Amino acid sequence: MRKLMLIVTAIFIAHISYGQIFTWGIKGGLNSTKLKFSEFSGSIDENNPENNSVNFSPADPQMGFHLGTFARVKILSLYVQPELYFSSTRSKINIEDNTNTEILKTVATVKYNQLDIPVLVGMKFGPARVNLGPVATMNFSSKAEVGDAYKNTVEDYTTINKAVTWGAQVGAGVDILGKVTFDLRYEFGLSKLGDKISIGDQEFGTDQRQNQFLLSAGFMF
């Protein structure tokens, strides 16, 4: 009986110790995304550049969402937290088309579906946390929609995106009762999301980097 009690106690202690070192959970939340965009002005008519030009500039942040899972390995007051989540984001670009007869203005909405893989290193201060680390983003698809007024002048608008981009996240969070977790982070792009915009037969070089705030809630098992 004493041996059985010792075995049960050892298993219970090992389970508690394991739970203190490694946890995992699910998470989801909202993104507020803005496309960092090198403002561009150029001609869409090579033969008459002074007669028809186009200007691009970034618009206000747009809302999206993310949903996925995470794990956390704790070492004293430090921890490593890899994550994997699907993210749907939206960005807008202001477009102004100038001709010698009129000025057409519209907004292009660019939608991205992507898989984000951050690996964060953090430190705990009681229930509070701070963390930072790199994030790899795999772009599944993107779609650009342009207002009808601009479609009368320009037949096609596309962004050319890279399959994988890199960024970094920095933020803070809090854990409640060791089960519920909240995070607020800022993510900034380290590599270009795309380097060209095609309008009709013309391609324009750009520097597109996606910056966003992420607010998320999760549950740890």
KATAHU-V974480 format. One record per residue. N is the residue number from 1. SS is DSSP state (alpha for helix, beta for strand, coil for the rest). PSI is psi as a letter, one per 40 degrees, with the letter a starting at -180 (none if undefined). D_CENTER is the distance of its C-alpha to the mean C-alpha in whole Angstrom. Layout:
# KATAHU-V974480
n = {N:N}
ss = {SS:SS}
psi = {PSI:PSI}
d_center = {D_CENTER:D_CENTER}
This chain:
# KATAHU-V974480
n = {1:2:3:4:5:6:7:8:9:10:11:12:13:14:15:16:17:18:19:20:21:22:23:24:25:26:27:28:29:30:31:32:33:34:35:36:37:38:39:40:41:42:43:44:45:46:47:48:49:50:51:52:53:54:55:56:57:58:59:60:61:62:63:64:65:66:67:68:69:70:71:72:73:74:75:76:77:78:79:80:81:82:83:84:85:86:87:88:89:90:91:92:93:94:95:96:97:98:99:100:101:102:103:104:105:106:107:108:109:110:111:112:113:114:115:116:117:118:119:120:121:122:123:124:125:126:127:128:129:130:131:132:133:134:135:136:137:138:139:140:141:142:143:144:145:146:147:148:149:150:151:152:153:154:155:156:157:158:159:160:161:162:163:164:165:166:167:168:169:170:171:172:173:174:175:176:177:178:179:180:181:182:183:184:185:186:187:188:189:190:191:192:193:194:195:196:197:198:199:200:201:202:203:204:205:206:207:208:209:210:211:212:213:214:215:216:217:218:219:220:221}
ss = {coil:alpha:alpha:alpha:alpha:alpha:alpha:alpha:alpha:alpha:alpha:alpha:alpha:alpha:alpha:alpha:alpha:alpha:alpha:alpha:alpha:beta:beta:beta:beta:beta:beta:beta:beta:beta:beta:beta:beta:beta:beta:beta:beta:coil:coil:beta:beta:beta:beta:coil:coil:coil:coil:coil:coil:coil:coil:beta:beta:beta:beta:beta:beta:beta:coil:coil:coil:beta:beta:beta:beta:beta:beta:beta:beta:beta:beta:beta:beta:beta:beta:coil:coil:beta:beta:beta:beta:beta:beta:beta:beta:beta:beta:beta:beta:beta:beta:beta:beta:beta:beta:beta:beta:beta:beta:coil:coil:coil:beta:beta:beta:beta:beta:beta:beta:beta:beta:beta:beta:beta:beta:beta:beta:beta:beta:beta:beta:beta:beta:beta:beta:coil:coil:beta:beta:beta:beta:beta:beta:beta:beta:beta:beta:beta:beta:beta:beta:beta:beta:beta:beta:beta:coil:alpha:alpha:alpha:alpha:coil:coil:coil:coil:coil:beta:beta:beta:beta:beta:coil:coil:beta:beta:beta:beta:beta:beta:beta:beta:beta:beta:beta:beta:beta:coil:coil:coil:beta:beta:beta:beta:beta:beta:beta:beta:beta:beta:coil:coil:coil:coil:beta:beta:beta:beta:beta:beta:coil:coil:beta:beta:beta:beta:beta:beta:beta:beta:beta:beta:beta:beta:beta:beta:beta:beta:beta:beta:beta:coil}
psi = {d:d:d:d:d:d:d:d:d:d:d:d:d:d:d:d:d:d:d:d:d:h:i:i:a:i:i:i:a:i:i:h:h:h:h:h:h:h:h:i:h:i:i:e:g:d:d:g:d:e:d:h:i:i:h:i:i:i:a:i:i:i:i:a:i:i:h:a:i:i:i:h:h:h:h:b:e:i:i:h:g:i:i:h:i:h:h:h:i:i:i:i:h:h:h:h:h:h:i:e:d:i:h:h:h:i:h:h:h:h:h:h:h:i:h:h:g:i:h:i:h:i:h:i:g:b:e:i:i:i:i:i:i:i:h:h:h:h:h:d:i:i:h:h:h:i:i:d:d:d:d:d:d:h:d:i:h:i:i:h:i:i:d:h:i:i:a:i:i:h:a:i:i:i:h:h:f:e:d:h:i:i:i:h:i:h:h:i:h:e:i:h:d:i:e:i:h:h:h:b:e:i:h:h:h:i:g:h:h:h:i:i:i:h:h:i:i:i:h:h:none}
d_center = {56:55:54:52:51:49:47:46:45:44:41:40:40:38:35:35:34:32:30:30:28:26:24:21:20:17:15:13:12:10:7:9:7:10:10:12:15:19:21:23:27:29:32:31:35:36:40:39:37:38:38:35:32:28:26:22:20:16:17:16:12:12:11:9:9:9:12:13:15:16:19:20:23:25:28:30:28:25:22:20:17:15:13:12:10:10:7:8:7:10:11:15:17:21:23:27:30:33:36:40:40:37:33:31:28:25:21:19:16:13:12:9:10:8:9:7:10:10:14:15:18:19:23:24:27:28:26:23:21:19:16:14:14:12:9:10:8:10:10:13:14:13:16:17:20:22:25:28:30:28:29:32:32:29:29:26:22:20:17:17:14:14:14:12:10:10:9:10:9:12:14:17:18:21:23:25:28:27:25:22:19:17:14:13:10:9:7:8:9:12:13:13:11:14:18:20:20:23:26:29:30:29:26:24:22:19:16:13:10:7:7:6:8:8:11:12:16:17:21:22:25}
